[in-house]
């Protein structure tokens, strides 16, 4: 399945207009329309990332390279977002995750 087809299906499934998607990722409505019609080739990695984040899917899924992935698209999206944090925020997030895991296991150390 092509990027154009997958993008159109995701947008319709989410019940969003071209304008709503365009506004959410900060591009023009025309650009989204061109992507859905297959008239705009080779979108930037930044745009693919924004689209994948918006639709909560992996980039591989969006571009049709991932048909039956066992990877969790939400985890992939979260991982990309962590990459934008500074070292201090990453350390804080790491502590939070460790504490959540301890709480789930019932550890009280």
LINZIGI-V187037 format. One record per pair of residues at least 24 apart in sequence whose ideal C-beta (glycine too) atoms are under 10 Angstrom apart, sorted by the first residue. I is the first residue (numbers start at 1). GAP is how many residues later the second one is. Records with the same first field share a line. If there is no record, write none. Layout:
I = GAP  GAP
This chain:
1 = 60  62  63  66
2 = 34  36  61  62
3 = 32  33  35  37  38  39  40  45  48  59  60  61
4 = 30  31  32  33  34  35  36  37  60
5 = 31  33  59
6 = 30  45  49  51  55  56  57  58
7 = 25  28  29  30  31  36  41  44  48  55  56
8 = 24  25  27  28  29  30
9 = 27  46
10 = 26  41  42  44  45  46  47  51  52
11 = 24  25  40  43  44
12 = 24
13 = 42
14 = 40  41  42
16 = 38  39
20 = 34
21 = 29  30  33  34
24 = 26  27  29  30  31
25 = 24  25  26  28  29  30
26 = 24
27 = 24
49 = 28  31  32
52 = 24  25  28
53 = 24  25  27  28
